Amino acid sequence: MMAGTAVPALAQERVTLVAYGGLFQERYTKAVIEPFMTANPDIAVEYFPLQGSAQMLGTLRAQKAAPQADMTIMDMSVAKTGTDEGLFDRVDEGVSPHVADLYPNARFENVAGVGLTFDNLVLLSDTQAVPTPPSSWGALRDPAYKGKVAMLAAPDLVGIGLTVVLDHAAGGTDPIANVDRGIAAMKEIAPNIQTWEPKPEIYPTVANGQVSLGVGWNARSQVNAETSGGRLAVTLPAEGSVLQINTINLVKNAPNAGAARRFIDYALSPEAQKSFTEAMYYAPTNRNADIAPGVIDRTVVKSMDAMIPLDWVALAAVRDRITEQWRRQVIPLSR
């Protein structure tokens, strides 16, 4: 099933991690997986990349009767759905003593996994086409950018998260009850969309000038901005953003559960958390991770006050409803 990380010659066990592809895979492999395998030469970690959490959930559902994966890194709201469907075993202090050192908002009563990283939604712009980076999400609906905007659509969390942000900006007060104002705002943006499926992902699509504006996640944006030669600008708009939490989850009936538990324990350690934060600007969930000041200032930690309060666990219950609104009302307007 799985292809990815090279395996040590002496490895006796192989554990499979399903997680994000692209830059995340590259940086996580170097910062966490390779050091883990060096310290644990009896375990090989094989990485199976997928674009988003919704795809991961579909893969795990298909394998429920006979799992091939051992663990997954995915968005917390999708992990809640997987928990409800009995796809995961709980990650607690019995799996890793580091769970006790996690920030309170990295542990969830109704989600089997625990928080691995914190991040937030940001606005991206091509500095050649947009010399002054926009300060408002409203730029996405500007007619000047017709056919020059890209982002991932719902059910991806980018689409869901932006809908919540726009709903709040328009005066919405309870995204669990409805995001009608957010859907209305997305309907104004849709005619400007060039693609809802930027390939290979949104960041190079903006940085190479294929589109002028995009929506993405801060951590990946910061790394791509560094390598873009000044072409990619990253903005936290004045209306605010939403906190995104990636969880690490142990697959129920995992074929290599023991080795998976050892990896999860390492992944939650201060050492691994520090290494990945400094490699990719995801904020750590372990309070004991000692991050360099110049790095932590480029993570979501710098802007927690601008995060719109959102109960992701409750939102998981209405995610399909929001996605259906997108399919009926938003996506057709871009065609």
BELBELQUI-V630564 format. One record per helix or strand of 2 or more residues. SS is the DSSP state (h for helix, s for strand). FROM is the first residue (numbers start at 1). TO is the last residue. Records with the same first field share a line. If there is no record, write none. Layout:
SS=FROM-TO, FROM-TO
//
This chain:
s=13-20, 43-50, 71-75, 88-89, 114-126, 149-150, 193-195, 213-217, 232-235, 243-251, 283-284
h=23-39, 53-62, 64-66, 76-84, 97-101, 104-106, 137-141, 143-145, 157-169, 180-190, 202-207, 218-227, 257-267, 270-280, 293-296, 300-306, 312-316, 319-334
//
